[in-house]
Amino acid sequence: MANEYIASLSNRIYIKSETDFPEQNSMADANVAPVTSFALSSNRKQLFRRDKTGYRSESPVMGPQRELIQFNLESYGTGWSGGNIKPAIAPILESGMCNSADLSPALIVQSSSGTSISLQADAALNIGKGLAFGSEIRFVESISGPRDFTVNAEFTIQLSAGSQLDGCANLALGDVVNTMSILDSWAPSQAVQRFVSGAVTDELKISVNNDFLEIAAKGYARNMFDSVSGSGGVEFQFPEVPDSGSPLANSPIAGHLGQAFIGVPSGRLCTLTQAEIRIDNSIEPRTDEFGCFSTKAFVLGRRKVSIDLTVFERNDQLSQALYTKAVNNEPVPVMLQMGSQPGSMFAVYLPAVLFPVPAFSDSQPRLLWQFRNAIAMGLQNDEIFIAMR
């Protein structure tokens, strides 16, 4: 029926990695992502004539002008069910991490003792690689051989000979701009559809202990097209909506279920109330170059990885050790796992974090410690690792 309003819920967001699927203006390989909010804007640098015309009216210059395309996206965090298909949220994380996800295979254990593990066969191991056993994810902390390594914390169930360590969808930091395409699809088909290519995440944020695990991405894009104005030119064909199955297939992970290891690897912290992990790539879009109306490329700046934590203080050794490390400005490892079921697990590992002295908050019946803007240290793309299973 004509003359209808467009419902805000009549919307799906499809995302694909342009590194994995470089075909331009095609979304056939895209997946519907569990996006909760998507804002897209074109900030045009409008020029005005300043010559003396004898009148007070503004005289804007018509025609093409330089513009900067920006997006802000919020999504649920999900796990990975295995196989050779990446999670639907992988392009968002890959863009923020500036690297592609690695889908690792399962490994068979020969023997284990504490955090030390030996495999039955040689494996492609690397620091920060996530491995899952049952309902837990751990990260490779050190490697002593092609079969021998240690993980950041013990598994709750002791591994025995023949135990299988399931592979994860692993993400490590990189130095290459990893772009994605986003299709903003609306119903009915007569509504304005929007398509963005060359999108890159400048700021990535992971929020823990809300109702759901939430991921937010903010960044820039090279091009924005729509289905009605013909802005892409005569030869441009607006991409069709892909057939990627039901959007309910991406089960969001609860933000209050999981495990936390902070400061002392052998001690599990159960008093975490809130955490927010941020990756700032300091991207500079190339928009002001001579002869260019749109962004032609992006330049990666100095990366900053930071974390906010809020925990309840307890009169135990773990709380005292964490506070002492903060006072002495000594780095501590941080690992957070969200979810407790295979296929719905998401883990983050920061090997060395410098915590500030916490602020004490007595606004609740129990004393809270608030760590703000703690800095994750790194040498060569090793500040943070992400694993999904």
Secondary structure, DSSP 8 states (H G I E B T S, - for coil): --S----TTSEEEEEEETTT---TT--TT-EE--EEEEEEEEEE---B--S--SS-S--B--S---EEEEEEEEEE-----SSS---TTHHHHHHHHTS--EE---EEEEEEETTEEEESS-----TT-EEEETTEEEEEEEESSSSEEEESS--SS---TT-EEEE-EEEE--SS---EEEEEEESSTTS--EEEEEEEEEEEEEEESSSB-EEEEEEEESEEEESSS-TT-TT-----------GGGS---BTT-EEEEES-TTS----EEEEEEEEE---EE--SSTT-SS---EE----EEEEEEEEE--SSHHHHHHHHHHHTT--EEEEEEEEEETTEEEEEEEEEEE----EEE-SSSS-EEEEEEEEE--SSS-S-EEEE-
